[in-house]
Amino acid sequence: MTRRKFPLYIDLDGKPVVLVGGGTIAARRAKTLSQFGVDLTVIAPSIDASIRALPGVTCLEQPWDPALLGQAVFVLTATDCEAVNASVVETCRNRGIPVNDASNQTRCDFQFPAVAIRGDVVVGVNAGGTDHSLVRRVAAAIRTLLEGEL
């Protein structure tokens, strides 16, 4: 069994968050984060149209540059380039910014959960980065439950 992570719920409304990457995984994370009022900046040479369509998201279509981190409260990296992901993690660690690397769980300061929402109820599902299929199924079941009469 992996070490369990404590589900800490924080107010992200208006807080700066940086997401490095513009593909499919980044799009899923951006969509989730956009539901929490974050001041999200996405950095990638090419950014998926679904990310650009999200309200309130700043898209910087350019290569990763450590100068773009600003005052981020946390950073996510989800690129298909190992060197970029490693650079993001190293930069964040040097600056004391919590970071999540979607490509390498051993370099994550926190885990990004699957999320189910109904009104003010927010449920996060996580399996320590070990069983993404199970997490998807459990989150789907919770979403179905939340859609019903409680």
C-alpha positions in Angstrom: 0.0 0.0 0.0 1.3 3.5 -0.8 1.3 6.3 1.7 -2.1 7.8 1.9 -2.6 11.5 1.2 -4.7 13.7 3.4 -7.6 15.4 1.5 -7.0 19.0 2.3 -9.7 21.3 0.9 -8.5 24.9 0.3 -10.1 28.1 -1.0 -8.6 28.7 -4.4 -10.9 31.6 -5.4 -8.7 34.2 -7.1 -5.5 32.5 -6.2 -2.8 32.1 -8.9 -2.2 28.6 -10.1 0.1 27.7 -13.0 -0.4 24.7 -15.3 2.5 23.8 -17.7 1.2 21.8 -20.6 -1.6 22.3 -23.1 -2.7 18.8 -24.1 -5.3 16.3 -23.0 -4.2 15.8 -19.4 -3.7 19.5 -19.0 -7.2 20.1 -20.4 -8.8 17.8 -17.8 -6.9 19.5 -15.0 -7.7 23.0 -16.3 -11.4 22.1 -16.6 -11.5 20.8 -13.0 -9.6 23.9 -11.6 -11.8 26.3 -13.5 -14.7 25.2 -11.3 -13.0 26.6 -8.2 -12.4 30.2 -9.3 -8.6 30.0 -9.6 -6.6 32.5 -11.4 -5.2 29.9 -13.8 -2.3 30.5 -16.2 -1.6 27.8 -18.7 1.8 27.7 -20.4 2.6 25.6 -23.4 3.8 26.1 -27.0 0.4 24.8 -28.2 -2.7 24.9 -26.0 -5.8 22.8 -26.7 -8.9 24.7 -27.8 -10.9 23.3 -24.9 -8.5 25.0 -22.5 -8.6 28.3 -24.4 -12.4 28.2 -24.2 -12.5 28.1 -20.4 -13.5 31.4 -18.9 -10.9 33.3 -16.8 -8.0 31.2 -18.0 -4.9 33.0 -19.2 -3.2 31.1 -22.0 0.5 31.8 -22.8 1.4 29.9 -25.9 5.1 29.8 -25.5 7.8 27.5 -24.1 8.1 26.9 -20.4 10.0 29.7 -18.7 10.6 29.8 -14.9 10.0 33.5 -14.9 6.3 32.9 -15.6 5.6 31.2 -12.2 4.8 34.5 -10.5 3.2 34.1 -7.1 1.6 30.7 -7.9 0.2 28.9 -4.8 0.9 25.6 -6.6 2.0 24.4 -10.0 1.0 21.4 -12.2 3.1 20.1 -15.0 1.5 17.9 -17.6 3.7 17.9 -20.7 5.0 15.1 -22.9 8.5 16.3 -22.4 10.5 14.8 -19.5 13.0 17.6 -19.5 10.3 20.3 -19.2 8.5 18.4 -16.4 11.8 17.9 -14.5 12.7 21.6 -14.9 9.2 22.7 -13.6 9.6 20.4 -10.6 13.1 21.5 -9.8 12.2 25.2 -10.2 9.2 24.8 -7.9 11.1 22.9 -5.3 13.8 25.6 -5.3 11.2 28.2 -4.7 9.1 26.3 -2.1 6.1 26.0 -4.4 4.1 22.8 -4.2 4.2 21.0 -7.5 2.5 18.0 -9.2 4.1 16.2 -12.1 1.4 14.2 -14.0 4.1 12.0 -15.5 5.9 11.0 -12.4 4.2 10.4 -9.0 7.5 10.3 -7.2 8.0 14.0 -8.0 4.6 15.1 -6.7 4.2 17.2 -3.5 0.5 16.6 -3.7 -1.9 14.5 -5.8 -4.6 15.8 -8.1 -7.9 14.0 -7.4 -10.8 13.1 -9.5 -13.6 15.5 -8.4 -17.3 15.1 -8.0 -19.4 18.2 -7.3 -23.0 18.9 -6.3 -23.7 22.4 -5.1 -21.4 23.0 -2.1 -20.5 19.3 -1.8 -17.1 18.5 -3.2 -15.7 15.0 -3.2 -12.2 14.1 -4.1 -11.1 10.6 -5.1 -7.5 9.5 -5.1 -5.6 6.2 -5.0 -2.1 7.5 -4.5 -1.3 7.5 -8.2 -1.6 3.7 -8.4 -4.9 2.8 -9.9 -6.3 5.5 -12.2 -9.0 3.1 -13.6 -10.4 2.5 -10.1 -10.4 6.2 -9.3 -12.3 7.0 -12.5 -14.9 4.3 -11.7 -15.3 5.4 -8.0 -15.6 9.1 -9.1 -18.2 8.2 -11.7 -20.2 6.3 -9.1 -20.1 9.3 -6.7 -21.1 11.7 -9.5 -24.1 9.4 -10.2 -25.0 9.3 -6.5 -24.8 13.1 -6.2 -27.0 13.6 -9.3 -29.8 11.5 -7.6 -32.1 12.3 -4.7 -30.2 12.4 -1.4 
